Amino acid sequence: MITEKKEMIRTKYYILSLLVILTLSTLSCGGSDDTPALTAEEQRLLDLVGTSGATWIATSITFDGAPATGFDNFSLTLRGTATSKTYTSVDGDPLFEASGTWGFNGTNINQLIFSGDDSNVFTLSNLVTTTTPATARLTVNFTSDGGAAAGTSGLYVLSLRAQ
């Protein structure tokens, strides 16, 4: 009888020990995400290009406060990683070449530079990625060689939506 009691106590001890080990194992395996949080620049890049590139089309483009002409089928496709950012545009002249590179203006993730032209810095505002489609606004006080004479230098405001 004493042997049966000892055996029963030992069995309860083993079962309790096993339950404690299983509980601790389960707690140590779950609950935390080891994925590092994105930096502000990484998040902005993701917002603008997604995971494989994003095409933005114009809902309106103004030049010095009036509707701009010559941008009838405008689109701007952005692609990028932390080390390589490229774009293509349709009907983007004079603001954009047909293709090129783009980047943030140093550490300012609200300013974009296209094709290395830091005399024309585009300000990014009203970026909304919580709606479908995403929307954004690009503003630039554009200057170009012969631009004033050609009538292309001035304030451009591009209201965009992701396609």
N, C-alpha and C positions, 0 to 999 in steps of 0.2 A: 504494500500500500504506500509506503514512504517512497519507494522507487517509482511508482506510478505518478506520485505528486511531483517528484523531482523531474521526471520526464515531461510532465505537463508544463511545469514552470519553464523548463529549458525550451520547449517548443514555442511557448508564448514569447519568450525572450527572442528567439530566432525570427519569429513572424514580425514582432515589433521592430527589430533591427532592420529587417528587410524593407518594411514600410517606410522607415526613416530614410534609408538609403535611396529608395525609389523616389520619395518626395524631394529630397535634396537634388537628385539627378535631374528630375523634371524641372525644378526651379532654375537650375543653373544652365539649362539648355535653351530656354525660351525667354521671350519678353524683350530682348534688346536687339536693335538693328545695328549691325556693324558697318553699314554703308555710311560713309562720311557725308555730312551736309554739304550742299553745293555752295560755292562762294557766290557773291552777288554777280560777278561777271559770268560765271558758269550758268547761273539761273537766267540771266538776261540773254545769253547766247541761246540757251534752250528755248526761251520764249520767242526769240526771233526766227530761229532756223529749225526748231523741232529736232528730231533725231536724224533726219535725212535731207533736210532742206525745206524751205517754205517759200511759196510764191505769194506775193502781196500785190493786189490790184487796187487801182485808185477808185475811190467813190467820188472824190472831187480833187481838183488841183487848181489852186489860184496863183496868179502872178500879180503882185502889187495890189491885192484885194479884189481883182476881177478874175473871172474864169479864164484859165490858161488854155491856149490852143496848141495843137500839135501832139497832144498826149492821148489821142483817142483810144488806143488799145494798150495803154501803159500797163506794164507789169514789171515787178522787180523780184527776182528769185535769189534768195540768200541761202548760202550753204556755209558751214563752218565747224571748225573744231577750235580748241584752245590755241593751236599753232598755225592754222591755215583757214582763211576766210575768203570765199569767192562769191561773185554775183554775176548774174546776167540780167539784162533789161531789154524790154521791147518798148519802142516809142519813148525812150527816156532822154533823148537829145534835147537840150544841151546839158541837162543835169547829170546824166549817166552815160558812160560809154556802153557799147553793146555787151561787154564783159570786162571783168577786172577783179581787183581785190578790194576788200573793205576791212575796217577794224574800228575798234573803239578809240576815242581820242585820249590816249594814255590810259589813266585809270577811271576816266569819266565814262560810265556805261550809258549815259544819256546823250552822248554825242558820238556820231559816226562819221568816218572819213572814207571816201571812196576813191580808189585808184591812187592813193597817196597824195591827193590834193588837199592839203591841210589849209588852203586859203578858203575852202568851201566846206565848213563844218556843219553837218546836218544835226539839228537838235531833235531828239526822239522824245515825244511826250504822248500822253493819253494812251499808253500801251495797256490794253485790256485783254488778258488771256483767259479770263474766267468765263467768257462768253464764246459761243460758236456762231460765226467765225470770230477769231481774234481781230482786234482793231488797233490802229496806231496812227500817229501823226508825225510826219517829218517836216521840219521847217528849216529853210536855209536862205540866208541873204547872199544870193549867188552872184559871183563876179566871174567874168571870163574875158580873155583877150578879145577886144573888139565887141564885148558884150553890150556895152551901153549904146554904141553905134548900131549894133545889130538888133537892139531891143530885147536882149536876153538877160541882162543883169538886173537883179531886183529880188524882192522877197517872194519866195515860192513856199506854199503850204500844201503838202500832199496828205490828204486823208486816205488811209489805206485800210483794207480788210484782207485777211488771209483767205486764200482760195482753197 
